[in-house]
Amino acid sequence: MSSGLRAPSNYSEEPSRHPSLTVNSQEPYNAEPPRSVLLASYVTPVDLFYKRNHGPVPVLDDIERYRVSVCGLVEKPLQLSMADIRKLPKHTVTATLQCAGNRRTAMSKVKPVKGVGWDVSAIGNAIWGGAKLADVLELVGISNFTSVSPLGGKHVEFVSVDMCKEENGGPYKSSIPLIQASNLDAEVILAYEMNGEPLNRDHGFPLRVIVPGVIGARSVKWLSSINIIEHECQGFFTQRDYKMFPPTVNWDNIDWSTRRPQMDFPVQSVICSLEEENKVKPGKIVVHGYAVSGGGRGIERVDVSFDGGETWVEAIRHQKSTEDLYVADDTSSCDKWGWVLFKAEADVSQTTEIITKAVDIAGNVQPENVGVIWNLRGILNTSWHRVRVEVKDPNL
């Protein structure tokens, strides 16, 4: 049965995009907003949300013909239309998506890496609406909180309509463990809305997966099928990409089978109100930024140094409102999957380095130096974020 989607015949059919985006690659289109834009609101506007693609953005031909198959190791496979999915209880979740390659450019300064040259804005926070994946799995006989299906399935594979060269022209695909997919508390959803509006083409129209707290590569867009499988997905982006290797591994000695596919992302924080190099007058400097940790682990603390790491001040943290202080384990009023925005200030009288590092509720802290976490794919750069401030005396 046709999915109702097709790949564009050429790149002229790509969607229109916001002019302020920094384009890191044109074909396929990958772009991020200016870092200062991320501070404008807790929820990132759709047109300023980073764009991550592996091929031409698929085009919807006929929504009435669009179907998602749920098949594999299930007793009663299904074909679901958008109408079928919308009949399921709607669930909304505020979740931050972050490309595993966020801040890759800084890592590449240690030693060259392979991948799109992202700065610090391959990240965004949105309100996603759709059906819980756990509710969809119940339709094919898989109960909530199940680690092994009745027919032996242990993983849920998501297959896209997106065709990419890494899969030899086949579809993009990835998977997550069944126990996570069927866990109501994990809040994995089949999303058809972003910030209260239907998904646009860049973000997966008409349907995508959202896996909160996990690297963006697992939140597959333009969903075509959901397969219940015994072993994890064997596709390129699960087996031969998005794995974390030690600095000693290079392209001559790499063995992909020795590492697990990356899921949760580590604790992260970035200063967004300043660029990497800045000239300022002496006096008070106020810095703003974001902090987030994977797996639903809240941010316990954000430390900011205004003197190159000699001393530290604790930043003020908030989510929805600058007046409401964020408390990491207060799930009644805080979004466990969403980022935290922070603010810190101090007087600066001489040229210095301003640094941020975050600590999550598990006590995980960002590593001091990027060199110790360097890896050949340039993923998961969560080292201390540093910006240089050159203080100029206005009287000179």
Helices and strands as residue ranges (DSSP letters): E 5-6, G 11-13, E 22-25, E 30-32, G 35-39, G 46-48, E 59-60, G 63-65, E 68-72, E 78-80, H 82-87, E 90-98, H 104-108, E 123-132, H 133-139, E 155-163, G 165-167, E 171-177, H 178-181, G 184-186, E 189-194, E 197-198, G 201-203, E 208-210, G 216-218, E 223-229, H 236-239, G 256-258, E 268-271, E 277-280, E 283-292, G 294-296, E 299-305, E 313-314, E 316-318, E 340-348, E 352-360, G 370-373, E 385-391
